[in-house]
Amino acid sequence: MRFKLPFLSIFLFALLFGLFVPKTAFADTVTLSGSVKDSGGNAISGATVSVNDANSSSTTTDSSGNYTLVISNGTYNVQATPPAGSTFSPA
């Protein structure tokens, strides 16, 4: 009988912990955001930012060089491609 109380306490703690843990701790997607700038710190608008996920997610930077992508949780290579006609090289 002395072993039932610790087991019950651990079980109740685990149950309550599972109910109240924020769902974002186990998110299926993440938001990747940032900005594309040249070596002088100037924003590059119209650059394409892409990741190598199954959906080939990509977006274009806004006038401030900012971008946002919602992608599946994981590890990716991110590539920034300059706008057509610019003198920048891909990074």
N, C-alpha and C positions, 0 to 999 in steps of 0.2 A: 504493500500500500504506500510505502514511502516514496516509491519511484514514480507514481502516477502524477503527483503534483508538479514536479519539474517538467515532465513530458507535456502535460496539459498547458503549462505556462509557455513553453517554447512553441507549441502548436498554435496557441492563441496569438502570441506575438507575431509569428510568421503569417498567420491569416490576416491580422490587422495591418501589418506592414504591406502585404500584397494589395489590400484594398485602398490604401491611402498614398501609395507611391505615385507621384505624378506620371501620367502616361508619356510625357515627353522624354522621360528617362529611357524609354524603349522605342524611340521614334523610328519609323520606317523611312522617313524622308528628312532631309536637312536643307537649309537655305544657304547657298553659297553666294556671297556678295563681296564686292570690292570695287576697285577702280583701275583703269588703265591709263598710265601716264608715260610721257617720254622721259629721257634722262634729265631734262631740266625741270621736271615736276609739272609740266603742262598736260592737261587732260586731253585724251585722244577720243574724240567722239566718232561713232560709226565703226569702231573695231568690233570684230566678232570674237566672243569668248565661248569656247566649247569644252566639253568634257567627254571622255571616251567611255560613256556608259552605254547600256544596251539600247537606249533610245536616241543616242547621239544628240544629247541636249546641247543647245546653244542659244545665245542671245546676242544682241547688239548693244554696245554702250550708248548711253544718252549723251546729251550735250556737255555734261560735266565729267564724262568718262566713266560713269558708274554703271554697274551691271548687277543683276540678281538672277540666280537660277535655283529652282527647287529640284533636287535630285535625290535618288535613293541613297540611303546610308551606305558608305563604302569608301574605298580608296580609288582615286582617279588621277589621271594626268589632265591638267588644265592647260589649254592653249589659247593665246590671244593672237588673232590675225588682224593685221592693220587694214584700214579701209582701202578700197580699190583706188589706185592713183596716188597713194601717199608714198613717201620716201622711207617709211619705216619698214623694218624687217620683222617677220613673225617671231614670237617669243614663246 
